[in-house]
Amino acid sequence: MSKIPKALATALKSCKACLASGDHEGAIAACRSALETPAGEHHYRLHVFAGVAARGTGDTVEAERLLRAATKIDPSEVAAW
């Protein structure tokens, strides 16, 4: 397994912590810039976290978009389904 860039790892940790505390807006903010990087746009877990955060804010359209992207990145993982 390849090592992920430090900025992406930091974004994942921040997003996970925000989700755990119920701060969905903070989780989206933590994921937003990471999703635009080459590593982030192909990172399954980042898309799942961002999709869960979007769902938590009531943005079901964005949640669906992010979770569908996750299923395309790795169809064998079940978290996004």
C-alpha positions in Angstrom: 0.0 0.0 0.0 1.4 3.4 -0.9 1.9 6.1 1.6 -0.6 9.0 1.3 0.6 12.6 1.3 0.8 14.3 4.7 -1.8 16.9 3.8 -4.3 14.3 2.8 -3.6 12.3 6.0 -4.2 15.5 8.0 -7.4 16.2 6.1 -8.7 12.7 6.8 -7.9 12.9 10.5 -9.6 16.3 10.8 -12.6 15.2 8.9 -12.9 12.0 11.0 -12.6 14.0 14.2 -15.3 16.5 13.0 -17.6 13.7 12.1 -17.1 12.0 15.5 -18.1 15.2 17.2 -21.1 15.9 14.9 -19.5 18.9 13.2 -20.6 18.2 9.7 -19.7 21.6 8.3 -16.2 21.3 9.8 -15.8 17.9 8.2 -16.8 19.3 4.8 -14.3 22.1 5.2 -11.5 19.6 6.2 -12.2 17.5 3.1 -12.9 20.2 0.5 -9.3 21.2 -0.5 -8.0 17.6 -0.2 -10.7 16.4 -2.7 -9.2 18.7 -5.3 -5.7 17.2 -5.1 -4.6 14.4 -7.4 -4.3 12.0 -4.4 -7.6 13.2 -2.9 -9.7 12.9 -6.0 -8.9 9.1 -6.1 -9.1 8.4 -2.4 -12.1 6.2 -1.4 -12.2 7.0 2.3 -12.0 10.8 1.8 -15.0 10.6 -0.5 -17.0 8.5 2.0 -16.2 10.9 4.8 -17.2 13.9 2.7 -20.4 12.2 1.6 -21.3 11.4 5.2 -20.6 15.0 6.2 -22.7 16.3 3.3 -25.6 14.0 4.3 -25.3 15.3 7.8 -25.8 18.9 6.6 -28.9 17.8 4.6 -27.2 18.2 1.2 -28.4 14.9 -0.2 -27.4 15.8 -3.8 -23.8 16.4 -2.8 -23.8 13.4 -0.5 -25.0 11.2 -3.3 -22.4 12.6 -5.8 -19.6 12.0 -3.3 -20.7 8.5 -2.3 -21.2 7.5 -6.0 -17.7 8.7 -6.7 -16.4 6.5 -3.9 -18.1 3.5 -5.3 -16.4 4.1 -8.7 -13.0 4.5 -7.0 -13.4 1.1 -5.2 -16.6 -0.9 -6.0 -15.5 -3.7 -3.6 -15.7 -1.5 -0.5 -19.1 -1.4 1.1 -19.0 1.8 3.2 -20.2 4.0 0.3 -23.0 1.6 -0.7 
